[in-house]
Amino acid sequence: LPDDHYGLASSFGRHAIVRCDGRRQVRALTVVHELGHLLGAVHVSARASVMHPQVVFDGRFFDPLNRRILSSSRDRRFGEPLSESTVRQLRAIYNAAARFPDEVDADDLASLQAALERLAAPQLSE
């Protein structure tokens, strides 16, 4: 990981990486933050949110937007496409969030929407 990152997880990915380099202990909040990405959570500007993008965040809770996202994706089965109802719910949440560019990271939203489309696509059988 780059020196300024302590965790990494791609949107709706299957794996998260959290840095533990011996100089610092892994913060539980960093682990929770990265797990949030696996379930579709987005970076927000609110420093009180676990989903603030910087390691110096003060978060203890998920913000209302990310609570809605996590509620919609909580039954996600890793390695399987998302259900149609979950995809519809998440699309609506992400589209609504895009109207608040000062509060939500636009690049994260674009990445999440692209990942959502990949997960929604029917899987080709081999």
C-alpha positions in Angstrom: 0.0 0.0 0.0 1.2 3.6 -0.6 2.5 5.3 2.5 -0.7 7.4 2.9 -3.0 4.4 2.8 -3.8 2.0 5.6 -6.4 -0.1 3.8 -7.6 -1.0 0.4 -10.8 -2.6 -0.9 -12.5 -2.3 -4.3 -16.1 -1.5 -4.6 -18.2 -4.7 -4.1 -14.9 -6.6 -4.2 -14.2 -9.9 -2.4 -11.1 -8.9 -0.5 -9.8 -6.1 1.7 -6.3 -5.3 2.7 -5.4 -3.5 5.9 -1.8 -2.4 6.6 -0.1 -3.7 9.6 3.6 -2.6 9.3 4.7 -2.9 12.9 4.9 0.8 13.6 1.2 1.1 14.2 -1.5 -1.2 15.3 -4.4 -1.9 13.0 -7.4 0.2 13.9 -10.7 -1.6 14.0 -12.2 1.4 12.3 -9.9 0.9 9.3 -11.1 -2.7 9.0 -14.7 -1.6 9.3 -14.1 1.1 6.7 -12.7 -1.4 4.2 -15.4 -3.9 4.8 -17.9 -1.1 4.1 -16.4 -0.8 0.6 -17.0 -4.6 0.0 -20.7 -3.9 0.7 -21.0 -0.8 -1.5 -20.3 2.0 1.0 -19.0 5.3 -0.5 -16.6 7.9 0.8 -18.3 10.9 2.4 -17.0 14.3 3.6 -18.5 13.9 7.1 -15.5 13.4 9.4 -17.8 11.7 12.0 -18.5 8.9 9.5 -16.5 5.7 9.4 -16.5 6.2 5.6 -14.5 9.5 5.7 -11.6 8.8 3.2 -8.7 9.8 5.4 -7.0 7.7 8.1 -7.5 10.6 10.5 -11.3 10.3 10.4 -13.2 10.6 13.7 -15.8 8.1 12.7 -17.6 5.9 15.1 -20.7 5.2 13.1 -21.8 5.0 9.5 -23.5 8.1 8.2 -27.2 7.9 7.1 -26.3 7.4 3.4 -24.0 4.5 4.1 -26.4 3.0 6.6 -29.0 2.8 3.7 -26.4 1.3 1.4 -25.3 -1.3 3.9 -28.9 -2.1 4.8 -29.6 -2.8 1.1 -26.5 -5.0 0.5 -26.3 -6.8 3.9 -27.4 -10.1 2.4 -24.8 -10.0 -0.3 -23.3 -13.4 -1.2 -19.8 -12.9 -2.3 -19.0 -14.4 -5.7 -22.7 -14.2 -6.8 -24.6 -11.6 -8.7 -26.7 -9.2 -6.7 -30.4 -9.7 -6.7 -32.5 -7.5 -9.0 -34.2 -5.8 -6.0 -30.8 -5.1 -4.4 -29.5 -3.6 -7.7 -32.6 -1.4 -8.0 -32.3 -0.2 -4.4 -28.6 0.6 -4.7 -29.0 2.4 -8.1 -31.6 4.6 -6.5 -29.4 5.4 -3.5 -26.4 6.1 -5.6 -28.4 8.3 -8.0 -29.8 10.3 -5.1 -26.3 10.7 -3.6 -24.9 12.1 -6.8 -27.0 15.2 -6.3 -24.7 16.1 -3.3 -21.2 16.4 -4.7 -19.9 18.3 -1.7 -20.9 15.4 0.6 -20.1 12.3 -1.5 -17.0 11.4 -3.5 -18.0 11.5 -7.2 -15.2 9.1 -8.2 -16.3 6.6 -5.6 -19.9 6.8 -6.9 -18.8 6.2 -10.5 -16.7 3.3 -9.4 -19.6 1.8 -7.4 -22.1 2.3 -10.2 -19.7 0.5 -12.6 -19.1 -2.3 -10.1 -22.9 -2.6 -9.6 -23.5 -3.0 -13.3 -20.8 -5.8 -13.4 -22.5 -7.6 -10.5 -25.9 -7.1 -12.0 -25.0 -8.6 -15.3 -26.0 -12.3 -15.8 -23.0 -14.6 -15.3 -22.0 -16.5 -18.4 -21.8 -20.2 -17.9 -18.6 -21.9 -19.0 
